[in-house]
């Protein structure tokens, strides 16, 4: 099965998730999500649906004029009754609240609150443009001020230590070491591939053996949105992959997973969660103060590539960013460092 097949199956699962979420929202939300389908990804729509469910729960439980209403009773006319103060109270509420579905405590940073405001704005903007409501009060609410966060990534020496930690397994727990001999070559191949190509976790999980051309050091990857691209890798990545594939030949793979590149202990395609846990397990050993995720390994690759080439367009292309401004936003801090270095180099008077 091709990696595109895996992508399609993932899209189908996400579509079912979205439909389930929409069923718990006011009926007009179905029109909204259908209307934004061609301008947003399925994961964006799922995030919007989660946020809107919290928003409507807040209205039904915290705002007097809407209390006692249920999603099925809430209409577009009710949206016209929204006031700026309601949106502002909602943002304050999301700082800390109890999830009504599972009673879990939830908190949001300024970034999380900004996303929740964006979800409400998008909903109101859609129906305002359709002339089905009279105003979009969410546009009158200021976006929470976001502070620039430094890019969290591994330094060059930390990358080397990470790969050494996988090979040696020395600082793993006794339980982890029991499995290490079975997964060492796989884990090394995964981390080397992530660090050497900057692919996303979803792209890595979806890879098949037949996606690779080892004669040309290239492989086919299915990007967000379903587009397929050819990427290239260096000899270190090639050696790690071939070493793993030699061991993989001895594994009796479960039906339906024969072509999957990376397998779990259960002999099926590795899952997102398993890959996340794998990264966490090893990175905690070499960098306990940094919270390193697969995406941070992607940042490590992007940063290294930009430092070596200074070509933001190349970094954007390899990372699969459709808008170079997305790349620039993440790696602008590196340019600042270079400017500061330039300022220190220039001497107007001798000391």
C-alpha positions in Angstrom: 0.0 0.0 0.0 1.3 3.5 -0.9 1.9 6.2 1.6 -0.9 8.1 -0.1 -3.2 5.3 0.9 -2.2 5.7 4.5 -2.8 9.5 4.1 -6.3 8.8 2.8 -7.2 6.4 5.6 -5.9 9.0 8.1 -8.2 11.6 6.5 -11.1 9.3 6.7 -10.5 8.8 10.5 -10.3 12.5 11.0 -13.5 13.1 9.0 -15.3 10.8 11.4 -13.9 12.6 14.4 -15.0 16.0 12.9 -18.5 14.7 12.2 -18.8 13.5 15.8 -17.8 16.8 17.1 -20.1 18.7 14.8 -23.0 16.6 16.1 -22.6 18.2 19.5 -22.7 21.8 18.2 -25.6 24.0 17.1 -27.1 22.8 13.8 -25.9 25.9 11.8 -22.2 24.8 12.5 -22.6 22.1 9.9 -23.0 24.7 7.2 -20.0 26.6 8.6 -17.7 23.6 8.5 -18.8 22.7 5.0 -18.2 26.3 3.9 -14.6 26.4 5.1 -13.7 22.9 3.9 -11.8 24.1 0.9 -9.8 26.7 2.7 -8.7 24.8 5.8 -7.1 21.5 6.6 -9.1 18.7 8.4 -7.0 19.1 11.5 -7.7 22.9 11.6 -11.4 22.2 11.4 -11.1 19.6 14.2 -9.4 22.1 16.4 -12.0 24.7 15.6 -14.7 22.2 16.5 -13.1 21.5 19.9 -12.8 25.2 20.6 -16.4 26.0 19.6 -17.7 23.2 21.8 -15.9 24.9 24.7 -17.3 28.3 23.6 -20.9 27.1 23.5 -20.6 25.2 26.8 -19.4 28.5 28.3 -22.4 30.4 26.9 -24.9 27.9 28.1 -23.4 27.7 31.6 -22.0 31.1 32.3 -24.0 33.8 30.3 -27.4 34.6 31.7 -29.3 35.2 28.4 -28.2 31.9 27.1 -28.4 29.8 30.2 -30.6 26.7 30.0 -30.3 26.5 26.2 -29.0 23.4 24.5 -27.0 23.2 21.3 -30.1 22.1 19.4 -32.0 25.2 20.5 -29.2 27.7 19.8 -29.9 29.5 16.5 -28.2 32.2 14.3 -30.4 34.8 15.9 -28.8 34.0 19.2 -25.4 34.8 17.7 -26.8 38.3 17.0 -27.2 38.7 20.8 -23.5 38.2 21.5 -21.7 41.2 23.0 -18.1 42.1 23.3 -18.2 41.5 27.0 -19.3 37.9 26.4 -16.2 37.2 24.3 -13.9 38.9 26.8 -15.4 36.8 29.6 -14.9 33.7 27.5 -11.2 34.4 27.1 -10.8 35.0 30.8 -12.7 31.8 31.5 -10.4 29.7 29.3 -7.4 30.8 31.4 -8.5 28.1 33.8 -11.7 25.9 33.5 -13.1 22.5 34.1 -13.8 20.5 31.0 -17.6 19.7 31.3 -17.2 16.4 29.3 -14.6 14.7 31.5 -14.2 17.0 34.5 -10.5 17.5 33.7 -8.8 20.8 34.7 -7.7 22.8 31.6 -5.5 25.9 31.3 -4.6 28.1 28.3 -1.6 30.3 27.6 -2.0 33.5 25.7 -1.4 31.6 22.5 -4.1 29.1 23.4 -6.6 31.9 24.1 -5.6 33.6 20.9 -6.5 30.4 19.0 -9.8 30.1 20.8 -10.6 33.7 19.8 -9.7 32.9 16.2 -12.1 30.0 16.2 -15.0 32.2 17.3 -14.0 35.0 14.9 -13.9 32.5 12.0 -17.5 31.3 12.8 -19.0 34.7 13.2 -17.1 36.0 10.1 -18.5 33.3 8.0 -22.1 34.0 8.8 -21.5 37.8 8.7 -20.2 37.5 5.2 -23.2 35.4 4.3 -25.4 38.2 5.7 -27.0 35.7 8.1 -26.0 37.7 11.2 -25.7 41.5 11.6 -22.3 41.8 13.2 -19.1 40.0 14.2 -18.4 41.2 17.7 -15.4 39.0 18.0 -13.5 41.3 15.6 -13.9 44.1 18.3 -12.0 42.0 20.9 -8.2 42.4 21.1 -6.1 39.4 20.4 -4.2 38.3 23.6 -0.6 39.7 23.4 1.8 36.9 22.3 5.3 36.8 23.5 7.9 35.5 21.1 9.2 32.1 22.3 12.7 31.0 21.5 13.1 28.1 19.1 13.6 25.0 21.2 16.0 22.7 19.4 19.0 20.4 20.0 22.4 21.9 19.6 25.0 20.1 17.5 26.6 18.3 20.4 23.2 17.3 21.7 22.4 15.6 18.4 25.5 13.5 18.6 24.8 12.6 22.2 21.2 11.7 21.3 22.3 9.2 18.6 25.0 7.8 20.9 22.4 7.3 23.6 20.3 5.2 21.2 23.3 3.1 20.2 24.5 2.5 23.8 21.2 2.3 25.7 23.3 2.9 28.8 21.0 5.3 30.7 17.7 3.6 29.9 15.7 2.0 32.7 15.9 -1.7 33.3 12.5 -2.2 31.6 13.5 0.0 28.6 16.8 -2.0 28.2 14.8 -5.2 27.8 13.2 -3.9 24.6 16.2 -1.9 23.5 18.0 -4.8 21.8 14.9 -5.3 19.6 14.3 -1.7 18.8 17.8 -0.1 18.7 18.3 -0.2 14.9 14.7 1.0 14.3 15.0 3.8 16.8 18.3 5.0 15.4 16.9 4.9 11.9 13.8 7.0 12.9 15.8 9.6 14.8 18.4 9.8 12.0 15.7 10.2 9.4 13.9 12.9 11.4 17.1 14.9 12.1 18.5 14.4 8.6 15.4 15.4 6.6 13.1 17.5 8.9 10.0 15.5 7.9 6.8 15.7 10.1 5.8 12.9 12.5 2.7 12.2 10.3 5.0 11.9 7.3 7.4 9.6 9.0 4.6 7.3 10.3 3.1 7.0 6.8 6.4 6.0 5.1 6.6 2.7 3.2 9.6 0.7 2.1 8.6 1.2 -1.5 8.7 5.0 -1.1 12.5 4.7 -1.0 15.1 4.7 -3.8 18.4 3.8 -2.1 20.3 4.2 -5.4 19.6 7.9 -5.5 19.2 8.5 -1.7 15.7 9.8 -2.2 12.2 9.0 -1.0 8.6 10.0 -1.6 6.7 11.7 1.1 3.0 12.6 1.4 2.8 16.2 2.7 -0.1 17.9 4.5 -2.9 18.3 2.0 -2.0 15.1 0.2 0.7 16.5 -2.1 3.6 14.1 -2.8 7.2 15.3 -3.0 10.6 13.7 -3.5 13.1 14.4 -0.8 16.8 13.5 -0.5 18.9 12.3 2.4 22.6 11.9 3.2 24.7 8.8 3.7 24.3 8.7 7.5 20.5 8.4 7.0 21.0 5.8 4.3 23.3 3.6 6.4 20.9 3.8 9.4 17.9 2.8 7.2 19.6 -0.1 5.5 20.9 -1.4 8.8 17.3 -1.3 10.2 15.9 -2.9 7.0 18.3 -5.9 7.3 16.9 -6.6 10.8 13.3 -5.9 9.7 13.6 -8.8 7.2 13.5 -11.2 10.2 10.2 -9.8 11.5 7.0 -11.6 10.7 4.8 -8.6 9.9 1.1 -8.6 10.5 -1.2 -8.6 7.4 -1.8 -5.2 6.0 1.5 -3.8 7.3 3.9 -5.5 5.1 5.1 -2.4 3.3 5.2 -0.1 6.4 8.7 1.2 7.0 8.7 1.5 10.7 7.1 -1.2 12.8 6.0 -1.3 16.4 6.8 -4.1 18.9 3.4 -5.5 17.9 4.7 -5.9 14.3 2.3 -3.3 12.8 2.9 0.2 11.5 4.3 2.4 14.3 1.7 4.9 15.7 2.1 8.7 16.3 2.0 8.1 20.0 4.7 5.5 20.0 7.0 7.7 17.9 6.4 10.6 20.3 7.2 8.4 23.2 10.3 7.2 21.5 11.6 10.7 21.0 10.8 11.7 24.6 12.5 8.6 26.0 15.9 9.3 24.5 15.9 13.1 24.5 15.2 13.2 28.3 18.5 11.4 28.8 20.6 13.9 26.9 18.6 17.1 27.5 16.4 16.8 30.6 15.6 20.5 30.8 14.3 20.8 27.2 10.9 19.3 26.2 11.9 17.8 22.9 9.2 16.5 20.6 9.4 15.2 17.0 8.5 18.7 15.9 11.5 20.1 17.8 13.7 17.7 15.8 12.2 19.2 12.7 13.2 22.6 14.1 16.7 21.3 14.8 17.0 20.3 11.1 15.5 23.6 9.8 17.8 25.6 12.1 20.9 23.7 11.0 20.1 23.9 7.4 19.5 27.7 7.6 22.7 28.3 9.5 24.7 26.3 6.9 23.1 27.8 3.8 21.5 31.1 4.9 18.8 30.3 2.2 15.3 30.7 3.8 13.7 29.6 0.5 15.6 26.3 0.5 14.6 25.7 4.1 10.9 26.5 3.3 11.0 24.1 0.3 12.6 21.2 2.1 10.3 21.6 5.1 7.2 21.7 2.9 6.1 25.2 3.9 3.8 26.6 1.3 4.4 30.2 2.5 8.0 31.3 3.1 6.7 33.7 5.8 5.9 30.7 7.9 9.6 29.7 7.7 10.8 33.2 8.2 8.7 33.5 11.4 10.4 30.5 12.9 13.9 31.2 11.9 14.1 35.0 12.0 15.8 34.9 15.4 18.8 33.3 13.7 19.1 36.3 11.5 19.0 38.5 14.6 22.0 36.6 16.0 24.0 37.1 12.8 23.2 40.9 12.9 24.4 41.1 16.5 27.6 39.2 15.6 28.2 41.7 12.8 27.8 44.6 15.2 30.4 43.1 17.5 32.9 42.4 14.7 33.1 46.1 13.6 35.6 48.1 15.6 35.7 51.9 15.1 38.6 52.5 17.4 41.4 50.2 18.6 41.1 49.2 22.2 
